[in-house]
Amino acid sequence: MSDSLTIIDNRTGKKYEVPISYGTYNTYGASIPASALRSIKSSDDDFGMMTYDPGYTNTAHCKSAITFVDGEKGILKYRGYSIEDLATRGNFLEVAYLILHGDLPNRSQLDEWEHEITHHTLIHESIKKFIEGFHYDAHPMIMLISTIAGLSSFYPMAGDTADQVRRTRQIHRLIAKLPTISAFAYRYRVGLRYSYPDNDLSYTGNFLKMLFKMTRSYTPDPILEKVLDVLFILHADHEQNCSTSVMRGVGSSLPDPYVSVAAAAAALYGPLHGGANERVVRMLREIGDKKNVPAYIKRVKAGEFRLMGFGHRVYKNYDPRAKILRGLFEQVFEATGRSPLLDVAVDLERIALEDDYFVERKLYPNVDFYSGIIYQAMGFPMDMFPVLFAIPRTVGWLAQWAELLEDPDLRIARPRQIYTGENERTYIPVESRE
Ligand code: CMC
């Protein structure tokens, strides 16, 4: 058997042989170079064959060694470690190190890494003025996106993306400062004095304190600190999703990582991506009671709207992250009290999973279906949910960006189009137009 594909162009009768290459798994990731199709022409002045793939449903735009997803089987791995193993035994900062560096850190590497991240948590006092320029009820995700882009102006050397030491410095800054900016945006909105970073706490403990500290003696609830840590692990990377491909697309023109992360965060904000968790809670509130679930499902099936938190481009099975989140409910509700939305969510899931519409289309709960319920029980307002997604995903964006910059195949992202407009027209002065 030869690892190639033979293509016959029925327009000309010509045969073409195109090489097949593989990734780690032969059964998952066989591909042909799209450029090989360009030699398939119907005549000499023909541009050559392209593929048409709106939404990149079947186009690999990079090679990556970071995250593996098998959507049919519901498998997610970071650097070869299963998400279940990492979520139950690891912590967010060591998983972040793993995603960025390729291996889990040893003790001294972890200490140094934690030190680096912890000591970049402060933001320049002027950055607070960006946040304060917004109206009090601005969406915190908008404040975050704009402020991340604004950070670029504080670190002019960040544009030197060829310098690995400088690159690493920006990676540390972004991972360290995002919780501070997010917490400040939250406190500005609710009219509370900022709570500055406490470097003696864990990444999530410090974040909770910056958000919720009301008294001098505030200490984060250890259960909620741990749960948030697990949520951050689950959201840290997810290979070539919408925001990550934006990160790579913007990064390919070689700007500094602040503007690329701002662009990726903007992509995440959309309701079909990281904004879905907020929509799920709004949906569950609108349904209000278990008895209203069947009527709601009927409207979804009639095409009135989508069931938020359901379906995924890649997962055609239960999203493994959603499964882990279901397992966290007991701990969370022990600390916070049971969420009344849970009963509606569980019933919605049960009814949807038995319904032919969802079964035939392989629509299962995704990570956003349950994360919103947990965030809400923990006391986060709904518009903070996408921010809680953006903080850990910054690790994935930066790892993918660093991988891109080291990739010998790096070229500026510049897809093709199939032109369907007018052919040839001649300008007519406005006085003569009908
Ligand atoms: N509710 C009802 N029907 C749906 C849903 C849904 N949530 N998702 C997909 N479908 C239907 C869709 O109408 C289509 O049906 P038909 O073949 O009859 O036209 C079929 O399933 C395939 O849908 P698609 O739009 O081609 O699927 P896609 O891969 O382009 O979209 C998705 C993936 C996540 C955007 C979509 O499932 C969706 O809109 N889900 C709701 C939003 C959501 O929960 N997003 C979070 C995604 S997970 C976290 C993340 O990565 O950001």
Residues whose N, C-alpha, C, O or C-beta is under 5 A from the ligand:
A	BS01	CMC	N241 P271 L272 H273 G274 A276 F305 R306 L307 M308 G309 F310 G311 H312 R313 R361 N366 V367 D368
